[in-house]
């Protein structure tokens, strides 16, 4: 059960109900007496050095096959004419040049509306957190794309 606040932020604190510990449908504890849970805090500050990575998704949905191109913007920079057929490596190159940092890109197929896919883009914690990736889909084709 999670209740409360983490001592150094808004993390939930893990608690164990002593009256239910070791009870239930599981095999009973064997050997020894007086079994109890010990919850030990772990304070990991490694993410504070460079910040946590951020992941964004560029999602394409259409009732029919999607095609065409779109534009990406990050800060004051833009990349126009990005093909929906762009490979993962092509998208990684475009986004790395656009953001000025090394990004990780994966592509995933899905069929929420009929046909679609998404690029998952992960930025390093050292990238500019004040900027957002923007997509202009004016030239994307497909029914309800």
GIZI-V557933 format. One record per residue. N is the residue number from 0. SS is DSSP state (H for helix, E for strand, C for the rest). OMEGA is omega in degrees with one decimal (* if undefined). Layout:
# GIZI-V557933
N,SS,OMEGA ; N,SS,OMEGA
This chain:
# GIZI-V557933
0,C,178.3 ; 1,E,176.5 ; 2,E,171.9 ; 3,C,-178.7 ; 4,C,173.4 ; 5,C,-174.3 ; 6,C,-176.2 ; 7,C,-178.6 ; 8,C,-176.2 ; 9,C,178.8 ; 10,C,175.7 ; 11,C,178.4 ; 12,E,178.4 ; 13,E,178.3 ; 14,C,177.5 ; 15,C,176.2 ; 16,C,-175.5 ; 17,C,-178.4 ; 18,C,-179.7 ; 19,C,-178.1 ; 20,C,179.3 ; 21,C,179.7 ; 22,C,176.8 ; 23,C,-174.2 ; 24,C,179.7 ; 25,C,174.8 ; 26,C,179.8 ; 27,C,175.9 ; 28,C,177.5 ; 29,C,178.5 ; 30,C,177.1 ; 31,C,180.0 ; 32,C,171.5 ; 33,C,175.6 ; 34,C,177.5 ; 35,C,179.8 ; 36,C,174.2 ; 37,C,178.8 ; 38,C,-177.1 ; 39,C,179.6 ; 40,C,174.5 ; 41,C,179.7 ; 42,C,-177.8 ; 43,C,-178.9 ; 44,C,-177.2 ; 45,H,178.7 ; 46,H,-178.3 ; 47,H,-178.5 ; 48,H,-178.3 ; 49,H,-176.2 ; 50,C,-179.5 ; 51,C,176.0 ; 52,C,178.3 ; 53,E,178.3 ; 54,E,176.3 ; 55,E,179.1 ; 56,E,171.2 ; 57,E,-170.7 ; 58,E,175.5 ; 59,E,177.7 ; 60,E,178.0 ; 61,E,175.2 ; 62,C,177.8 ; 63,C,179.9 ; 64,C,-179.1 ; 65,C,178.4 ; 66,E,177.2 ; 67,E,-177.1 ; 68,E,176.2 ; 69,E,178.8 ; 70,E,175.3 ; 71,E,175.8 ; 72,E,177.0 ; 73,E,-174.7 ; 74,C,179.9 ; 75,C,-175.7 ; 76,E,179.7 ; 77,E,173.4 ; 78,E,-176.4 ; 79,E,175.8 ; 80,E,176.8 ; 81,E,-177.1 ; 82,E,173.9 ; 83,C,177.8 ; 84,C,-177.9 ; 85,C,177.8 ; 86,C,177.4 ; 87,H,-179.1 ; 88,H,176.8 ; 89,H,179.3 ; 90,H,177.9 ; 91,H,179.4 ; 92,H,179.5 ; 93,H,-176.9 ; 94,H,177.5 ; 95,H,177.3 ; 96,H,-177.4 ; 97,H,-176.0 ; 98,H,-177.8 ; 99,C,177.4 ; 100,C,-179.7 ; 101,C,-179.7 ; 102,E,173.7 ; 103,E,-177.9 ; 104,E,171.9 ; 105,E,179.9 ; 106,E,-175.4 ; 107,E,175.7 ; 108,E,173.7 ; 109,E,-178.5 ; 110,C,-179.4 ; 111,C,-179.8 ; 112,C,-175.4 ; 113,C,176.7 ; 114,E,178.5 ; 115,E,177.2 ; 116,E,179.1 ; 117,E,169.2 ; 118,E,172.7 ; 119,E,-175.3 ; 120,E,179.3 ; 121,E,179.1 ; 122,E,176.1 ; 123,C,180.0 ; 124,C,-178.7 ; 125,C,-179.1 ; 126,C,-177.5 ; 127,C,-177.1 ; 128,C,-178.1 ; 129,C,-179.5 ; 130,C,177.3 ; 131,C,174.8 ; 132,E,180.0 ; 133,E,-178.2 ; 134,E,172.0 ; 135,E,-173.0 ; 136,C,-176.7 ; 137,C,-174.3 ; 138,C,175.2 ; 139,E,-178.4 ; 140,E,-179.0 ; 141,C,-178.5 ; 142,C,-177.1 ; 143,C,179.7 ; 144,C,*
